[in-house]
Amino acid sequence: MGLFDKKQCCICGEDIGFLGNRKLADGNMCSKCAAKLSPFFYERKASTMAQIKEQLAYREANQRELEHFTPTKVYNEGMKIYLDDINRRFVVTRATDYKKDNPDLIDCARVTAAEYTVNEDRDEIYKDEKERTHYDPPRYNYEYTFNMKLTVDHPYIDTIRFEVKEGDRPTSKLSASYRSHERLCNMIQNALRPDLYPLVVTADTPLDSGTSTGAALAGLVNTLNDVFTNAGSQLKEGEWKCECGAINTTRFCGNCGKERPLRWFCPNCGKENSSKFCVGCGTKIPDSVLKEYGEGVSVK
């Protein structure tokens, strides 16, 4: 058979169009049949025609089973997890019409691990972007990506990977956004396998997270324990803690080069501020505060 000879799909028997061929271990299949396979199946080229036919039969049964699937909770943005917390089954898909998309319906008991990783990307900030003039020490902008990996015991799927809160990446480890991403990862872990991943309850854990009163009290106790444990580790006078975690006494962080964040309390109304004028009453930042932070400190 020549390179450009017509090929037929060994699944449906139709002619395979130009660029539509999808190779199998012992034959060829068309792109339309390949699209019916699980979106998390990555072993097509090593699979035989018989194995592919078995999977397509399973996919048809999965489509019928989805008609009886009623999710009670939805997690994440972008790639969503639809969970039926009563029957302990879930699907993972970014499709709005998940039943039409035919995502794999998986029992929670088949999840053997639900781990997440945090990737840090940093870009250096320059005094002059055109000349690429460095600060001394260097300064950086940070971005953190949270990636979830579900390992499942399934005939056709080994792992399911997706980004947590896709498109909304924290820029600091100390930010509320970073903590929100951590909470969501923990909530997903707990939702799928509560026996493997206990829910970590904090002061800002959402009330609809499914926590029991006992778990909430346990979280409160842990929080109080942390407070007492760290009571003796407060910053000394003149010290400040950078977003990267380093303790400094100078205007710029000795570890990452970030400038000390401006933080002052209005002597008139008591509001906490990070800009030149008080957000509560408009009082201008006192000269004593500017002196404390150092000449030339950045104020908005």
N, C-alpha and C positions, 0 to 999 in steps of 0.2 A: 504494500500500500504506500503510495507516494505521500510526500509531506503535505501537499495541498488537496489530497483526496478527501471527499466528504466522509465524515464520521457520523455514526449513529449512537444515540444515547442508549446505553445498555439497561436503563431503567424504564423509560417511556417509549423507546423505539424511534423517536423523532430524529430528523437530521439535526446535527449540531451546527449552528451558524458560525460565522467568522468571529473569532475571539470568545466564543461561547463554550469552548471545551473545558471540562473539569476532569482531570485525570484521577483514576482509581488505580489500585494495585494491579488489577487484572482487566481494565477496560476504561471506558470514557463515559462521562455523563454530561448532560447539558446544564447550563447555568440555572435554568428554571427549576430543575429537580434538585440541584445543589442548594438553592435558596430555601428549600423545604427542610433542610437539616437544622439541627439545633444551632443557634448562634454562638454557643460556647463549645462547639465541637471542632477540634483542630486536627483530627487525625484522618481526614478524608483521603489523602494521597496514599496512606498506608492501609486503607480499608479495601476489602474485596467487594464485588458487586453484591454478594449474598449478605454481607454485613450492612451495606448501605440500605438494601431492601428491608432488612429487619428494623433498622432505625426509622425508616420512613413509615413503616407500619406502626411503630411506637409513637411517632409524631402525629399520626392521624388519631390514635387513641387519646393522646394528650390534648388534642384540639377538642375532642368530645368531652373530656373530663373538665376542661376549662369552663364549660357551660354551667357547671355546678359549683364553681369556685367563687366565693364571696369574700373579698378581703375586708378585714376589720381595721387595719392600720396601714399607713403608707409612710415609708421612710426615704429620706434623701431627696436631692434635686438632680435633674438630668436623668441618670440611670436610677430608676426608682425600685424599691422593694415593696411589693404588695403582699401583705401577710394576713392569712386567715388564722388568727390567734386561737380560734376555737378548735379547728381541726388540725392545727399546726402544720400548715402548708404555705408555701410562698412561691412567687415568681419574681424574676429580675428583668426589667425591660425599661427602655426609654420611650416606648410607644404609648400614646395617649389611649388608643383603643387596644388594650393589651390582649383581649380575646382574639382579635383579628390577627395580631402579630404572632400568636401561638408561642409564647415563652414557655420554657420547660417548667412544669408544675413539680415542685420538689418538697418532699417531707423534711421538716426541720431536723428530724432524727438523723437524716443523711448528712448533715453538716458536721464534719469532723473537726474543723477549725475555722475560726473567723478572726483573722489577724489584720491589723492595719499598720502601715508604715508612713512616716512623714519625711518627705524629701525637701531639703532646703536648697533654694537657688538664691544666689546673691550677685548683684551687679554693682561694680564700683562706681562711686560718685566722684566726679572730677571738678576741680575748681573752674576749669575751662574745658568744656566738652570738645571744642574744636582742636585745641592744642593737647588735649589729654593730660592736663596738669594734675598731678596727684595731690591729695591732702596728706599730711604727715601727722599722725598715723592715717592710713587709708580709711575711707568711709564707704559704707555699702547700703544699698537698698535690698531688703530681704523679701522672699516670697516662699510660702510653705504649701506643699501639695499633700493632701491626705489621700492615700490609696488603700482600698479595702480588698482583701483577698479571701474568698470563701473556698475552702476545700471540701469537696462533696464526694460521698460514696455513691456513684451513679454509673450505670452502664455506658453512658456516652459522654459524660462530663466529668472532668477532673477538678477544674478550678473556674471560678467566676470572679472576674476582676472589674473594679469600677472606681472612679474618683468620687470622693465624698464632697458634697456641695460643689459640684462642678461649676467653674467660673467664678467662685467666690473664695479666693485664696488669701489667708491671713498674711500680714506683713510683719508681724511681731509675735514672738513666743509668749509675750506677756499681755497680749491683747484679748479682749472679750471674744473676738472672732476665733482666735486660736482655741480658747476654752470651749467655745460652742462646737467646733469641729471635733474636739476630743470627746465631748459629751455625746454627740451624735454617733460616733464610732462605737462608743461603749453601749449606747442604747440599741444599736443594730446587733451587736454581739449578744447582748442580753435577750433581745427579742427572739433571736433564732435559737440560741442555746443557753438558757438561763442557768442550767446546771454546770456549764463550763465557764460562764462569764457573769459573775454577780454584778449587779448595777451599782456603780459608784455614785452615791447620792451627795450632792453638794448644795450650797445655799441657792444656786441659780438653776438647779435641775428643774425642767418643766413639770408642772403638776400632772400633765396628762401622759407622763412617761410610763405609767403602769406601776409605780412604786407602791409597795404596801406601807402601812403605818409603821410596822416594825422596821422595815428597811430604811424608811425616812428617819426614824429615831436613831438607828444605828449610824446613819450618815451624819446626823447631828453630833453624836458622841465623838465620831472620828474627827469632825471639824473642830470641836472643842479641844480634843486631844492635841491636834496640830497647833492650835493657838497656844496652849500651855507649853508644848514642847519647844516652840519657837520663841517663847516669851523672852528668853535670855539672849536671843540672837538678833536683836534690833540694831539698826544702823547707828553708828556713833555720830557725834556732831561733826558736820562737814562732809560726811560720806553720802553717796547716792548709788542706787543700784540701776545699772543699765538694762535694756531689754534683753541683751545677750546673757545676762546673769552676773556680769562682773561688777565688783564693788570698786568705786572710784572716789577720789577726792579732788580731781582736776576737772576742768570744764568739759573735756572730751574723754570718752571712754578709751582706756588704754588697750582694750581688747579688740573692739570693732571700729572705734573712731567716731561713734555717734555723739552728738552734742547732748549735754545734760538737759533733760526736759525741764522747762520752766513750770514751777508749781508754787503758788502763793495764795494765802488766805487774806481776803479783804478785811482791813481793820475797821471798816464801817459796818458791813453787813455779815461778815463771816463766811461768804461764799468762797469755794475753792476755784482757782483760775489758772489758765495756762496761756493767757494772752495779755496784751498791754493794759486793757481796761477790764474792770470787774463785770462779769456777766449778770450780776444781781443788781448793782446800783450805779455802775458806770465810773466808779472811783478809779483813778489812774494808779498803776503799779507804784508802790513806794520806792524812793531812791535807794533805801536800805536793802531792798530785795535785789535790785539790779546790781548793787555793789557786791552782794553776797554771791551772785551767779557769775560775776566777772564782766569786765568791760567788753562791750560788743556782743553781748548775748542776744540771740535772735528772739524778737518779740513780734507778735502779729498786731 
